[in-house]
Amino acid sequence: MQSDRWIGSELARCKFKDERHGKRLRKLLEQLSDKIGGSIPLACQDWANTKAAYRFFSNDRVSEREILAGHFQATRDRLAAADALILVLHDTTEFTFHRSEVGLVGMVGKSYMRKNKRGRPLHYTVCGILMHSSLAVTTEGLPLGLTAVKFWTRDEFKGCNALKKKINPTRVPIEEKESYRWLENVKEATALFEEPRRCVHIGDRESDIYELFCIAQQAGTHFLLRTCVDRLAGDGNHTIADEMKEVRVQGLHRIEVRDKKGEISEAILEIRYRRVRVLPPIGKQKQYPELELTVLHAQERGAPKGRERIDWKLITNLPVQSRADAIEKLEWYAMRWKIETFHKILKSGCKVEESRLRTAERLVNLVAVFCVLSWRVFWMTMMNRTSPEVSPGVAFTELELWLLDELVQDTTHEHSGKSLTTYLTKLARLGGYLARAHDAPPGNTVMWRGLSRLTDIQLGAIIGAQLMGN
């Protein structure tokens, strides 16, 4: 089966203290990839394998770092083979679970429930774990793999406004903050590159951390982040916003935008950029140096109907010297949504939040396994869009290709020949994709449905051949 090949390459360099754990991980990934979105008992099929899976996830000698170690090394190989600029997308997501014993899993925060009779708000604790992941993609959007992952839960949750009443956040060492995960992932992701200058780290407003700017500079790598802090600039008597007010519009850029109803409209962005001398926070000016960075603003003309106005304020250590350079950086930042898609596959495709495992440690190990599987589904979807003419053998076995040809008839408007996109489209059609002439390329949902159906059909074909042989 095709899963044997890619799973073997992803797990080849996993190192466990007990070799049996490596064999069980491979078996688990094969079973879960055959039943994407199914429960552990459904994937394992019998009590012996199900019990072995539960023991693996609860084993104290098994951690998410060991589970993902092989995948990180496989990602490193793909980064080296790409020999081009790579975007590393960073983001945080949370997995929530319904548990009566919150302490066994931990908490991610508090949520509003209702008001009591006196009109005071009542809150309830949200049980779950958080994951900060870093995903490497090409500038065309092809995911090459995860470069770093951090998991944690919160023992106590207090809102930012409550904390600010007691302490100035800028006075707290970055190592004591939850946001330190951004710096750790940047370090670990950059370490996978033989040439750090080929890496551009992409992050949303939560990544606007001065220590991150400095770490990237020291490592010789690049960053492109959405900023939310109006930092001191120049001689320290004004801010970045003051300098950007003086910059005239240096170009326009037209893009297509989809509103909440899914309707597409055109937006015209006014582009401004300037190289700025940025100063560290006042409380940390003795610890960190001043930096020369590029500030890039893209603001939509007018006020659109049915959606929020586009207003991107980006900061980078990359040079921007023309309108073309600015548009290129905007397109790179737009790639950040790819990691949101990866998280969606974990939640909607693999159905992580439906797991009934009792403790945070077991859930983290399960999510780590699903991370590898989710990357594979995402990779297949994007291969169809970025490299449609490559050989189908990179994703399918000969038996799978034969089954797809037998089960799914070619349509008149499909690509001629036997390219990868032909068979990926057939796989998606097994998952419910209609493949009409003007349909968009198939997405992740129909792809993972098709994979599950193809696995069942392939198993039936193998059993049928054995029965006929007898």
C-alpha positions as CSV (number, residue, x, y, z in Angstrom):
1,M,0.0,0.0,0.0
2,Q,1.1,3.6,-0.6
3,S,0.8,4.4,3.1
4,D,3.7,1.9,3.8
5,R,6.0,3.9,1.6
6,W,5.4,7.4,2.9
7,I,5.0,6.4,6.5
8,G,8.3,4.5,6.3
9,S,10.1,7.6,5.1
10,E,8.5,9.9,7.7
11,L,9.3,7.6,10.6
12,A,12.6,6.2,9.5
13,R,14.6,8.4,11.9
14,C,12.4,8.3,14.9
15,K,14.4,7.2,18.0
16,F,12.7,5.5,20.9
17,K,14.3,4.0,23.9
18,D,12.3,0.8,23.1
19,E,12.3,-0.3,19.4
20,R,8.8,-1.7,19.9
21,H,7.5,1.8,20.4
22,G,8.7,2.7,16.9
23,K,7.0,-0.3,15.4
24,R,3.8,0.5,17.2
25,L,3.9,4.1,16.0
26,R,4.2,2.9,12.4
27,K,1.3,0.5,12.9
28,L,-0.8,3.2,14.5
29,L,-0.1,5.7,11.7
30,E,-1.1,3.1,9.1
31,Q,-4.3,2.3,10.9
32,L,-5.3,6.0,11.5
33,S,-4.5,6.9,7.9
34,D,-6.8,4.2,6.7
35,K,-9.7,5.6,8.8
36,I,-9.2,9.3,8.8
37,G,-11.6,10.9,11.3
38,G,-12.5,7.6,12.9
39,S,-12.1,6.7,16.5
40,I,-9.1,4.6,17.8
41,P,-11.2,1.4,18.1
42,L,-12.6,1.9,14.6
43,A,-9.1,2.3,13.2
44,C,-7.6,-0.6,15.2
45,Q,-10.6,-2.9,14.5
46,D,-9.9,-5.4,17.4
47,W,-9.3,-5.2,21.1
48,A,-5.6,-6.3,21.0
49,N,-4.6,-3.5,18.7
50,T,-6.9,-1.0,20.5
51,K,-5.3,-1.9,23.8
52,A,-1.8,-1.6,22.3
53,A,-2.7,1.9,21.0
54,Y,-4.0,3.1,24.4
55,R,-0.8,1.7,26.1
56,F,1.4,3.6,23.5
57,F,-0.4,6.9,24.1
58,S,-0.2,6.5,27.9
59,N,3.4,5.3,28.1
60,D,5.7,7.6,30.1
61,R,8.6,6.8,27.8
62,V,6.8,8.1,24.8
63,S,6.5,11.8,24.1
64,E,5.4,14.1,21.3
65,R,9.0,15.0,20.6
66,E,10.0,11.4,19.9
67,I,6.9,10.9,17.8
68,L,7.6,13.9,15.6
69,A,11.4,13.6,15.5
70,G,11.4,11.5,12.3
71,H,9.0,13.9,10.6
72,F,11.2,16.9,11.4
73,Q,14.2,15.2,9.9
74,A,12.1,14.3,6.7
75,T,11.1,17.9,6.6
76,R,14.8,18.9,6.8
77,D,15.5,16.7,3.7
78,R,12.7,18.3,1.8
79,L,13.9,21.8,2.7
80,A,17.4,21.0,1.4
81,A,16.0,19.5,-1.8
82,A,13.8,22.5,-2.5
83,D,16.8,24.8,-2.8
84,A,14.6,27.9,-2.9
85,L,13.1,30.5,-0.5
86,I,10.9,28.8,2.1
87,L,8.2,30.4,4.2
88,V,7.8,29.1,7.8
89,L,4.2,29.8,9.0
90,H,3.7,30.1,12.8
91,D,0.4,30.1,14.6
92,T,-1.3,28.9,17.8
93,T,-4.5,26.8,18.0
94,E,-6.4,25.3,20.9
95,F,-8.2,21.9,21.2
96,T,-11.1,21.8,23.6
97,F,-12.5,18.7,25.2
98,H,-15.6,18.0,27.3
99,R,-14.3,16.5,30.6
100,S,-15.8,16.3,34.0
101,E,-12.3,16.3,35.6
102,V,-10.6,19.4,34.2
103,G,-7.4,18.9,36.1
104,L,-6.5,15.8,34.1
105,V,-6.3,17.7,30.8
106,G,-5.8,21.3,31.9
107,M,-7.5,24.5,30.8
108,V,-7.1,27.0,27.9
109,G,-9.2,29.8,29.4
110,K,-12.6,30.9,30.6
111,S,-15.7,31.5,28.6
112,Y,-18.8,33.6,29.2
113,M,-21.9,31.5,30.1
114,R,-24.7,33.9,31.2
115,K,-25.5,36.5,33.8
116,N,-26.7,35.6,37.3
117,K,-29.8,37.1,39.0
118,R,-27.8,40.1,40.1
119,G,-26.6,40.8,36.5
120,R,-23.1,39.6,37.1
121,P,-21.4,37.5,34.4
122,L,-20.9,33.8,35.0
123,H,-18.0,32.0,33.4
124,Y,-17.0,28.4,33.0
125,T,-13.6,26.8,32.5
126,V,-12.7,25.6,29.0
127,C,-10.9,22.3,29.2
128,G,-8.2,21.6,26.6
129,I,-4.6,22.0,25.4
130,L,-2.9,24.5,23.2
131,M,-0.5,23.9,20.3
132,H,1.9,26.3,18.7
133,S,3.0,24.9,15.3
134,S,5.4,26.0,12.6
135,L,4.8,24.8,9.0
136,A,7.3,25.1,6.2
137,V,5.7,25.9,2.8
138,T,7.1,26.9,-0.6
139,T,6.2,30.3,-2.0
140,E,3.7,28.5,-4.2
141,G,2.0,27.1,-1.1
142,L,3.2,23.4,-1.1
143,P,3.6,22.3,2.6
144,L,7.0,20.6,3.1
145,G,6.3,19.6,6.7
146,L,6.3,20.8,10.3
147,T,9.5,22.4,11.7
148,A,8.6,22.8,15.3
149,V,5.6,22.1,17.6
150,K,4.9,23.1,21.3
151,F,2.1,21.9,23.5
152,W,0.9,23.2,26.8
153,T,-2.0,23.8,29.1
154,R,-2.8,26.5,31.7
155,D,-3.0,25.8,35.4
156,E,-4.5,29.3,35.9
157,F,-6.0,31.7,33.5
158,K,-6.1,35.5,33.9
159,G,-7.0,38.0,31.2
160,C,-4.4,40.4,29.8
161,N,-6.2,43.4,31.3
162,A,-6.2,41.9,34.8
163,L,-2.5,41.2,34.5
164,K,-1.7,44.7,33.4
165,K,-3.2,46.1,36.6
166,K,-0.5,44.3,38.6
167,I,2.6,44.4,36.4
168,N,4.0,46.1,33.4
169,P,4.3,43.3,30.7
170,T,7.5,44.9,29.2
171,R,9.3,44.4,32.6
172,V,8.7,40.6,32.6
173,P,11.6,38.6,31.1
174,I,10.5,36.9,27.8
175,E,11.5,33.5,29.2
176,E,8.7,33.8,31.8
177,K,6.0,34.6,29.3
178,E,3.8,32.2,27.4
179,S,4.8,34.0,24.2
180,Y,8.3,32.6,24.6
181,R,7.1,29.7,22.5
182,W,7.4,32.0,19.4
183,L,11.1,32.4,20.0
184,E,11.7,28.7,20.7
185,N,9.9,27.7,17.4
186,V,11.8,30.3,15.4
187,K,15.1,28.9,16.8
188,E,14.2,25.2,16.1
189,A,12.8,25.9,12.7
190,T,15.8,27.9,11.6
191,A,18.1,25.2,12.8
192,L,16.6,22.8,10.2
193,F,17.9,25.0,7.4
194,E,21.5,24.6,6.1
195,E,21.2,28.2,4.8
196,P,19.0,30.3,7.3
197,R,18.9,33.1,4.8
198,R,16.5,31.0,2.7
199,C,13.9,31.1,5.5
200,V,11.2,33.7,6.1
201,H,9.2,33.4,9.3
202,I,5.6,34.5,8.9
203,G,3.4,35.4,11.9
204,D,0.3,37.3,12.9
205,R,0.0,40.2,15.4
206,E,0.7,37.9,18.3
207,S,4.3,37.5,17.0
208,D,5.1,41.2,17.2
209,I,7.8,40.6,19.8
210,Y,11.0,42.6,19.8
211,E,13.1,39.7,21.2
212,L,11.9,37.7,18.1
213,F,13.3,40.4,15.8
214,C,16.7,40.2,17.6
215,I,16.8,36.4,17.5
216,A,16.1,36.3,13.8
217,Q,18.9,38.9,13.2
218,Q,21.4,36.9,15.2
219,A,20.5,33.6,13.4
220,G,20.8,35.3,9.9
221,T,17.3,34.5,9.0
222,H,14.3,36.7,8.0
223,F,10.9,37.5,9.3
224,L,7.7,39.1,8.0
225,L,5.2,39.8,10.8
226,R,2.0,41.7,11.2
227,T,2.6,44.4,13.8
228,C,0.3,45.6,16.6
229,V,2.7,47.7,18.6
230,D,3.5,51.3,17.7
231,R,7.2,51.2,18.6
232,L,9.6,54.0,19.2
233,A,11.5,55.0,16.1
234,G,14.3,57.2,14.9
235,D,15.7,59.3,17.7
236,G,13.1,58.0,20.2
237,N,11.0,61.2,20.2
238,H,8.4,59.7,17.8
239,T,6.9,56.3,16.8
240,I,6.6,54.2,13.7
241,A,3.1,55.5,13.1
242,D,4.4,59.1,13.1
243,E,7.0,58.2,10.4
244,M,4.5,56.3,8.2
245,K,2.1,59.3,8.2
246,E,4.7,61.2,6.2
247,V,5.0,58.4,3.6
248,R,3.0,59.0,0.4
249,V,1.2,56.2,-1.4
250,Q,3.9,54.4,-3.4
251,G,1.6,52.0,-5.4
252,L,-1.7,50.3,-5.7
253,H,-2.5,46.6,-5.7
254,R,-5.8,44.9,-6.7
255,I,-6.9,41.7,-5.0
256,E,-10.0,39.6,-4.8
257,V,-11.6,39.3,-1.4
258,R,-14.3,36.9,-0.2
259,D,-16.8,38.2,2.4
260,K,-18.6,36.2,5.1
261,K,-21.3,35.1,2.6
262,G,-18.7,33.8,0.2
263,E,-19.2,36.5,-2.4
264,I,-16.1,37.7,-4.2
265,S,-15.3,41.4,-4.7
266,E,-12.3,43.4,-5.7
267,A,-10.3,45.5,-3.2
268,I,-7.8,48.2,-4.1
269,L,-4.9,48.5,-1.6
270,E,-2.8,51.6,-1.1
271,I,0.8,50.6,-0.4
272,R,3.3,52.5,1.7
273,Y,6.7,51.4,2.9
274,R,9.8,52.8,4.5
275,R,13.1,51.7,6.1
276,V,12.8,52.7,9.8
277,R,15.2,52.7,12.8
278,V,13.3,50.8,15.4
279,L,14.1,51.0,19.1
280,P,13.6,48.3,21.7
281,P,11.0,48.8,24.5
282,I,12.0,51.4,27.1
283,G,12.5,48.8,29.9
284,K,14.7,46.6,27.6
285,Q,16.9,49.2,25.8
286,K,20.0,48.0,27.7
287,Q,19.4,44.4,26.7
288,Y,18.6,44.6,23.0
289,P,20.1,46.7,20.1
290,E,18.3,49.1,17.8
291,L,17.3,47.6,14.4
292,E,16.9,48.8,10.9
293,L,13.6,47.3,9.7
294,T,11.2,47.8,6.9
295,V,7.6,48.8,7.7
296,L,5.0,48.0,5.1
297,H,1.4,49.3,5.2
298,A,-1.4,48.1,2.9
299,Q,-4.8,49.8,3.4
300,E,-7.9,49.3,1.4
301,R,-9.4,52.4,-0.3
302,G,-12.9,53.2,1.0
303,A,-15.1,51.3,3.4
304,P,-16.4,48.0,1.9
305,K,-19.8,46.6,2.6
306,G,-20.3,43.2,4.2
307,R,-16.8,42.8,5.5
308,E,-14.0,44.5,7.5
309,R,-11.7,46.9,5.7
310,I,-8.3,45.5,4.9
311,D,-5.6,47.2,6.9
312,W,-2.3,45.3,7.1
313,K,0.7,46.7,8.9
314,L,3.7,44.5,8.4
315,I,7.3,44.7,9.7
316,T,10.3,42.8,8.2
317,N,14.0,42.8,8.1
318,L,13.8,42.2,4.3
319,P,14.4,45.1,1.9
320,V,11.5,46.6,0.1
321,Q,12.6,49.0,-2.6
322,S,9.8,48.9,-5.2
323,R,6.0,48.3,-5.6
324,A,6.9,44.8,-6.9
325,D,8.9,44.0,-3.8
326,A,6.0,45.2,-1.6
327,I,3.4,43.1,-3.5
328,E,5.6,40.1,-3.1
329,K,5.8,40.5,0.6
330,L,2.0,40.9,0.8
331,E,1.5,37.7,-1.1
332,W,3.9,35.9,1.2
333,Y,2.0,37.1,4.3
334,A,-1.3,36.0,2.7
335,M,0.2,32.4,2.7
336,R,-0.2,32.5,6.5
337,W,-3.7,31.2,6.1
338,K,-2.2,27.8,5.0
339,I,-1.4,27.0,8.6
340,E,-5.0,27.7,9.5
341,T,-6.0,25.1,6.9
342,F,-3.5,22.7,8.5
343,H,-5.2,23.2,11.9
344,K,-8.6,22.7,10.2
345,I,-7.6,19.3,8.9
346,L,-6.5,18.3,12.4
347,K,-9.9,19.3,13.9
348,S,-12.4,18.6,11.1
349,G,-10.6,15.8,9.3
350,C,-8.9,13.9,12.1
351,K,-11.5,15.0,14.6
352,V,-9.0,15.4,17.4
353,E,-11.5,17.1,19.7
354,E,-13.7,14.0,19.7
355,S,-11.0,11.9,21.3
356,R,-11.9,10.4,24.7
357,L,-8.4,9.9,26.0
358,R,-8.4,11.1,29.6
359,T,-5.1,13.0,30.2
360,A,-3.2,15.8,28.5
361,E,-0.2,13.7,28.0
362,R,-2.1,11.0,26.1
363,L,-4.0,13.6,24.1
364,V,-0.7,15.4,23.1
365,N,0.8,12.1,21.9
366,L,-2.4,11.5,19.8
367,V,-2.3,15.0,18.3
368,A,1.4,14.5,17.4
369,V,0.5,11.4,15.4
370,F,-2.4,13.3,13.7
371,C,0.0,16.1,12.8
372,V,2.0,13.8,10.5
373,L,-1.2,12.5,8.9
374,S,-2.7,16.0,8.5
375,W,0.4,17.2,6.8
376,R,0.2,14.3,4.3
377,V,-3.5,15.1,3.4
378,F,-2.6,18.8,3.0
379,W,0.5,17.9,0.9
380,M,-1.6,15.8,-1.5
381,T,-4.2,18.6,-1.9
382,M,-1.5,21.2,-2.6
383,M,0.5,18.9,-4.9
384,N,-2.6,18.9,-7.2
385,R,-2.4,22.7,-7.4
386,T,1.4,23.3,-7.5
387,S,2.9,20.3,-9.3
388,P,0.0,18.8,-11.4
389,E,2.2,17.3,-14.1
390,V,4.5,15.1,-12.0
391,S,4.3,11.4,-12.0
392,P,1.4,9.9,-10.1
393,G,3.8,7.4,-8.6
394,V,4.9,10.0,-6.0
395,A,1.5,9.6,-4.3
396,F,-0.1,6.3,-5.4
397,T,0.9,2.6,-5.9
398,E,0.2,0.7,-9.1
399,L,-2.8,-1.0,-7.5
400,E,-4.3,2.3,-6.4
401,L,-3.8,3.8,-9.9
402,W,-5.5,0.8,-11.4
403,L,-8.4,1.0,-9.0
404,L,-8.9,4.7,-9.6
405,D,-9.0,4.1,-13.4
406,E,-11.5,1.3,-12.9
407,L,-13.7,3.1,-10.4
408,V,-13.7,6.7,-11.8
409,Q,-14.3,7.4,-15.5
410,D,-12.3,10.2,-17.2
411,T,-14.3,13.4,-17.9
412,T,-14.0,15.3,-21.2
413,H,-12.5,18.3,-19.6
414,E,-9.9,16.5,-17.4
415,H,-6.2,16.7,-18.1
416,S,-5.1,14.3,-20.8
417,G,-2.4,11.7,-20.0
418,K,-1.7,10.1,-16.7
419,S,-0.5,13.0,-14.6
420,L,-0.7,13.3,-10.8
421,T,-3.6,15.8,-11.0
422,T,-5.6,13.3,-13.0
423,Y,-5.5,10.7,-10.2
424,L,-5.8,13.2,-7.4
425,T,-9.0,14.5,-9.0
426,K,-10.3,10.9,-9.3
427,L,-9.5,10.4,-5.6
428,A,-11.4,13.6,-4.7
429,R,-14.3,12.4,-6.8
430,L,-14.5,9.3,-4.6
431,G,-14.8,11.7,-1.7
432,G,-17.7,13.7,-3.3
433,Y,-15.9,16.2,-5.6
434,L,-18.1,16.8,-8.7
435,A,-15.2,17.8,-11.0
436,R,-17.4,20.1,-13.2
437,A,-15.6,22.2,-15.8
438,H,-15.6,25.4,-13.8
439,D,-15.2,24.0,-10.3
440,A,-12.2,25.0,-8.2
441,P,-9.5,22.4,-7.5
442,P,-10.6,19.8,-4.9
443,G,-10.0,20.7,-1.2
444,N,-8.8,18.8,1.8
445,T,-12.3,17.5,2.8
446,V,-13.0,15.6,-0.3
447,M,-9.4,14.4,-0.4
448,W,-9.5,12.8,3.0
449,R,-12.9,11.3,2.3
450,G,-11.5,9.8,-0.9
451,L,-8.5,8.4,0.8
452,S,-10.7,6.6,3.3
453,R,-12.9,5.1,0.6
454,L,-9.9,4.1,-1.6
455,T,-8.4,2.2,1.4
456,D,-11.6,0.2,1.9
457,I,-11.9,-0.5,-1.8
458,Q,-8.2,-1.6,-2.0
459,L,-8.7,-3.9,1.0
460,G,-11.7,-5.5,-0.7
461,A,-9.7,-5.9,-3.9
462,I,-6.9,-7.7,-2.1
463,I,-9.2,-10.0,-0.2
464,G,-11.2,-10.7,-3.4
465,A,-8.0,-11.6,-5.2
466,Q,-6.9,-14.0,-2.4
467,L,-10.4,-15.7,-2.5
468,M,-10.2,-16.1,-6.2
469,G,-6.7,-17.5,-6.0
470,N,-8.0,-20.1,-3.6
